Amino acid sequence: MRHHGCVPGRPDDSVAASVDALYALVGIEPPTLRRSDVAARSGIDPEQTLRWWRAMGFAEVADDELAFSEADVEVVLRLRTLLEDEAIADGDILRLARLMGASFSRLVEAQLAVISGDLMREHDGITTIAPTSRRVLGDGSEHDIVDFVENTMNYVWRRHLLAALAQSLHTDETDALQAVGFADLSGFSRVSKSASQQQITEIVETFETAAFDVVAAHEGRVVKLIGDEVMFVSSTFDGAVGIAIDLIERLAPIESMPPVHCGIAAGQTVRVGGDVFGPTVNLASRLTGVARPGSIAVPRAQGQHLLDRGDLDVRWVRRYYDLKGVGRTRVITIRPLGGQGQE
């Protein structure tokens, strides 16, 4: 980069031009400040901003490297104001920074898989930066792809914020009674050893798409995706069972898809930063581990009323399970009618 001391005419000058083009493409001001400059302008200890930077998942830079701009100073100044007004604690900033860093890192990778052709050009095996991120649509209109993605993320965030706030009107945010479920792909590790990267990607994407569709259709919420497992919550136990049954049935006909097994429990939960914690979560997770492929495992006390359901295959399990962190537990298994497998 020129502001890093590259000399025009030398081989790395073309790299500098590409990096400058990258900044221009994504709409970020090229760096002109060092970490000490940010500290001088904001009045915040460099060690503190470094912790925030690390929490967001960014690579650490040398103290003398030009890596920041006035936009970074503005963010730090706003955070300082929030800290001074005691509107937010430093620990909360770090927690949110970690959450956003992990989420956006994955989100950007998925977005680039779709829009990289609008941002990058390849000619004779050499990849370069597109001069513009504008795309001409079929009606002749032009749209900036980066702006569109940014606006769409803002829209989705605001819709989720609206839903969360609406729910909090009648739910205690820190001590909520709800059902927690985990849905896991049986034998995925074994399948992934013999499958190609493309096949693995297709399996995971099909599973994730179905999970989001089914959970939303039953008015639940996907909490997070953990590899080949999805964690979701529902306001009722029966609602969570409906999610799991629908997901099992939807994925069962897909030949390449490993069968799904689920664990569900209802009880008190604690929600922090969008995640859900507590003994109920642990119980649901442990139940997933004992559920057979194509089935759901639930605590006997919570699922006993389902024995009268004529549209489900509901069975007592005679044995006790010693679940780690839970203790001896009796369960009921649930399958769609016609489901395979034996206890």
PAKOLRO-245068 format. One record per residue: residue in one letter; x, y, z of N, C-alpha, C in turn. Coordinates in steps of 0.1 Angstrom, whole numbers, plus 5000, padded with zeros to 4 digits. Example, Ala and Ser with C-alpha at 12.3 -4.5 7.8 and 13.67 -1.06 7.14 Angstrom:
BEGIN
A513249435078512349555078513249675078/S512849785071513749895071512950005079/
! end
This chain:
BEGIN
M500849885000500050005000500950125000/R500450224993501350354992501550415006/H500450405014500650465027501450375037/H501850265031502750175039504150185034/G504450275025505850295020506150235007/C505150175000505450114987505950224977/V506950194969507550284960506950274946/P506350374940505750364926506750304917/G506250214908507150154898507750024902/R507749994915508149864919507049754918/P507349624919506349524916505249534926/D505449574939504349574948503549694947/D503849784938502949904936501649864930/S501549754922500249704917499449644928/V500149584938499449534950498849654957/A499549764959499049874966497849934959/A497849934946496649984938495449894941/S495749764941494649664943494049684957/V494849704967494449724981493649854982/D494149964976493350084975492050074969/A492049994958490749964951489749884960/L490349794968489449724978488749814987/Y489549904993488950005003487850084996/A488150134984487150204976485850124973/L486050004970484949914966483949894978/V484549874990483649845001483249975009/G483750085004483350215010483950245024/I485250195026485950225038487150315035/E487250415043488450505041489750435043/P490750455034492050395036492650435049/P493450345056493950375069495050485068/T494950575078495950685079496450705093/L495950615102496250635117496850505122/R497750525132498250415140497350395153/R497550285160496850265172497050385182/S498250435183498550545192497750665188/D497550685175496750805170495350795174/V494750675174493450645178493250675193/A494250635201494250665215494350815218/A495150885211495351025213494051105209/R493351055199492151125195490851095203/S490950975209489750925216489850925231/G491150935236491350935251491150795257/I491050685249490950555254492250485253/D492550415264493850335265493950235253/P495050235246495250145235495049995238/E495349955251495049815255493649785255/Q492749885258491349855258490749845244/T491249935235490749925221491249795215/L492449755219493049625214492149505218/R491649505230490749405234489449395226/W488949515223487749525215488049475201/W489149515195489549475182489749325181/R490349265191490549115191489149045192/A488249105201486949045203486149035190/M486349135181485649135168486249035158/G487348975162487948875153488948925143/F489449055145490349105135491749075139/A492649055129494049025131494749145138/E495549105148496349215155497349275146/V497449405147498449485139499549545147/A500649565141501749625148501449765153/D502049815164501749945169502050055159/D503050035151503450145141502850125128/E501850035126501250015113500050105111/L499950165099498850245096497650155092/A496750135102495650035100494350095103/F494250225108492950275112492650405105/S491450445106490950575100490150655110/E489650765105488750845114487550775118/A487050685109485850605112486050525125/D487250465126487550385138487550475151/V488150595149488150695160486650725164/E485850745155484450775158483750665166/V483950545162483350435169483850425183/V485250445185485750445199485250555207/L485050675201484550785209483050755213/R482350695205480950655209480950555220/L481850455219481950365230482350425243/R483250525242483750595254482550665261/T481750725253480550795258479650705265/L479350585259478450485265479050435278/L480350415279481050375291480950475302/E481250605298481250715308479750735313/D478750715305477450735309476850615316/E477750515317477350385323476150325316/A476050345303474950285295475250145292/I476550115292476949975289478249945296/A478449825300479749785307480749735297/D482049745300483049695291482849545288/G482449475298482249335295481149305285/D480149395285479049375275479549415261/I480449515261480949555248481749435242/L482549365250483349255245482449135241/R481449115249480549005245479849035232/L479349155230478749185217479649185206/A480949235208481949235198482249095193/R482348995203482648855199481548795191/L480248825195479148775188479048835174/M479248965173479149025159480348975151/G481548965156482648925149482448785143/A482048685152481848555147480748545137/S479648615139478448615130478748675117/F479348795117479648865104480748795096/S481748725103482748655095482148545087/R481248475093480548365086479648415075/L478948525079477948585069478648635057/V479748705058480548755047481048645038/E481448535044481948425035480748375027/A479548365032478448315025478048415014/Q478048545018477748645008478648644996/L479948634999480948634988480748524978/A480248404984480048294975478948324965/V478148424968477048464959477448584950/I478048684956478248814949479748834945/S480648744947482048774944482248804929/G481448754920481548784906481248934903/D480548994912480249144910481449224915/L482249164924483349244930484749214926/M484949094920486249054915486149014900/R487349034894487448994880488648904878/E488548804869489648714867489948704852/H491148734849491648734835493048674834/D493148564826494448494824494948444837/G494048404846494448344859494748444869/I494648574866494948684876493648744881/T493448754894492248814900492448954903/T491549044899491649184902490349234908/I490449354913489249424919488349484908/A487049464908486149524899486249674901/P486149754890486149894891484949954898/T483849884898482649924905481849804909/S481049824919480149714924478749724919/R478549804909477249824904476849714894/R475549674894475049574885473849634877/V473849604864472749654856471749534856/L470549564860469449464860468749454847/G467849364846467149344834466349454829/D465849534839465049654835465849774831/G467149754831468049864827468549954839/S467949924851468350004862469649954868/E470450034875471650004882471549994897/H472149894903472149884917473549854922/D473949924933475249894939475049774948/I475849664945475649534952476049544967/V477149624969477649634983476549714991/D476049824986474949894993473749814995/F473349734985472149644986472349544997/V473549484998473749385008473749455022/E474349565023474349645036472949675040/N472149735031470849775034469949655038/T470149535031469449415034469749365048/M471049365052471449325065470849415076/N470749545073470149635082468649605084/Y468049575072466549545072466349425081/V467149315078466949185086467149205101/W468249285104468449315118467349385125/R466749485118465649565124464449475126/R464149385116463049295117463249205129/H464449155131464749065142464649145155/L465049265155464949355167463549375171/L462749395161461249415163460649295169/A460949175164460449055169460849025183/A462149055186462649035200462049125210/L461849255206461249345215459749315217/A459149275207457749235208457549115218/Q458449015217458448905226458748945240/S459649035242460049075256458849155263/L457849195255456749265262455949165271/H456049035268455348935276456248825281/T457548845280458448735284459548795292/D459948735303461048785311462348745304/E463048845300464248825291465348745298/T465448755311466548685318466148555325/D464848525325464348395331463148345324/A463348305312462148265303461848125304/L460548085304460047955304459747915289/Q460547825284460347785270460947655267/A460647595255461147465251462447485243/V463347405245464647415238464847275231/G465247285218465447165210466747175203/F467347055201468547035193468146935182/A468546965170468446865159469746845153/D470146715152471546675148471446575136/L472446585127472546485117473246365121/S472546245121473146125126474246075117/G475446045123476545995115477146085105/F477046215108477546315098479046305097/S479746275108481246265107481646155098/R480946045099481245925091480945955076/V479846025073479546055060480546155054/S480946245062481946355057483246295053/K483646175058484946115055484946065041/S483846025035483845975022483146065012/A482546175016481846265007482846375002/S482546424990483346534985482946664992/Q483846764990483546894997482246954992/Q481946934979480646984973479446914980/Q479546774981478546704987478246745002/I479346765009479246805023478546945024/T478947035015478347165014476847155011/E476447075002475047054998474247005010/I474846905017474146845029473846955039/V474947025043474847125053473847235049/E473947285037473147395033471647345032/T471347225028470047175027469447165041/F470247115050469847095065469547235071/E470447325069470247465075469047535069/T468847525056467747585049466447525055/A466347395056465147325061464947365075/A465947375083465847405097465247545099/F465747645092465247785093463847785088/D463447715077462147725072461147655082/V461447545087460547475096460347545109/V461447595115461347665128460547785126/A460747865116459947985114458547955111/A458247845104456847805101456047775114/H456847725124456147685137456347805147/E456747915142456848035151457848015162/G458947935159460047925168461148015164/R462347995170463548075167464747985167/V465547995156466847935155467748015164/V468347945174469348015183470648025176/K471147905171472447905165472647765158/L473547775148473947655141475347605146/I475447485150476747435155477147315146/G477847345136478347245126477147175120/D476947045123475846975117474646965127/E474547065136473447065146472847205146/V471547205148470847335150470147335164/M470247455170469547475183468447565181/F467247535186466147615184465247625197/V464447725198463547745209462147765204/S461147725213459747745210459047785223/S457947855222457247905234456547785241/T456347675234455647565240456447435237/F456247335246456847205244456347135231/D454947135230454347075218454847145205/G455047275206455547345194456847305190/A457747275200459147225197459047085191/V458147005196457946865191457546875176/G456646965173456146985160457247025150/I458147115155459347155147460147035144/A460446955154461346835152460746735143/I459446705144458746605136458746655121/D458446785119458446845106459846835099/L460846865107462146865102462646715098/I462246625106462646485103461946435090/E460646475089459846435077460346505065/R460646625066461046705054462446645048/L463346605057464646565052464746415049/A463846335055463946195053463946145038/P463146215029463146165015464446195007/I465246285013466446325005467546215007/E467846144996468746024996470046055003/S470746165000472046185005472046245019/M470846275025470846335038470846235049/P471846245059471746155070470546185078/P469946085085468746105093468946195105/V467946265109467946365119467546295132/H468246335143467746295157467746415165/C466746425175466546545182466346515197/G466646625205466346615219465646745223/I464546735231463746855235463446845250/A463546965256463146975270462647115272/A461747135282461147265285461447305299/G461547435301461847475315462447615314/Q462947665326463547795327464847805319/T465047915312466247945305466748085307/V467948105305468548245306469048285292/R468648395287469048445274470048555276/V471248535269472248645270472848655256/G472748775250473348805237472748725226/G471448685227470848605217470948455219/D471848415228472048275231471148235243/V471048105245470148055256471047955264/F470847975277471647895286470747835297/G471347745305470647695317470547545317/P470047485328469847335329468947285318/T467947355314467047305303467747285290/V468747375287469547365275470447235276/N471047215287471847105289471046975288/L469846965294469046845293468646815278/A468246915271467946895257469046845249/S470246905252471446865244471846715248/R471746675260472046535264471046445258/L469746485258468746395252468946375237/T469546475230469846455216470846345214/G471746335224472846225223472246085224/V471146065231470545935232469445905222/A469046005215467945985205468445905193/R467645805189468045725177467845805164/P468445765153468145835140466645835137/G466245955133464845965129463845975141/S464346005153463546005165463846135173/I462946155183463046265192463046205206/A463946245215463946205229463546325237/V462646295247462146405256462046345270/P462046425280461846375294460446305295/R460346195302459146125303458046215309/A458446285320457446365327456846475318/Q457646525308457146635299456346585287/G456746455283456146405270455046305272/Q454646275285453746165287452346195281/H451946315280450646345274450646315259/L451746295253451846265239451446125236/L451446035246451045895244449645885238/D448845985240447445975234447346035220/R448446075215448446135201448446015191/G447446015182447245915172448045945160/D448646065159449346105147450846085149/L451246035160452746015163452945875168/D454245825166454645705172455445735185/V454745725196455245765209455445635217/R456645625223457045505230457745535244/W457445455254458145455266459545385264/V460545435270461845365270462045315284/R462145185286462245125299463445155307/R464545165300465845185307465945335312/Y466745355322467145485326468445525319/Y468545655317469845715310470545795321/D471845775323472645855331473245965323/L472546085323472946195315473946285322/K475046315316476146395322475546535326/G475746565338475346695343473846705346/V473146595344471746585346471346475357/G471946355355471546245363470746145357/R470146055365469345945359468046005353/T467745975341466646035334465845925326/R464545935327463645845319463145925308/V463045865296462645935284461545865277/I460945945268459945895258460545935245/T460345835235460845865222459645895213/I459845985203458746025194459246015180/R458445955171458745945157457445985149/P457646025137456546035128455945895126/L454745885123454145755120454845685108/G455245565110455945495099457445515100/G457945585110459345605112460045475115/Q461345465111462145345113462945345126/G463345235130464345225142463645165154/Q464445105162463945035174464645085186/E464045085198464645125210465345005216/
! end
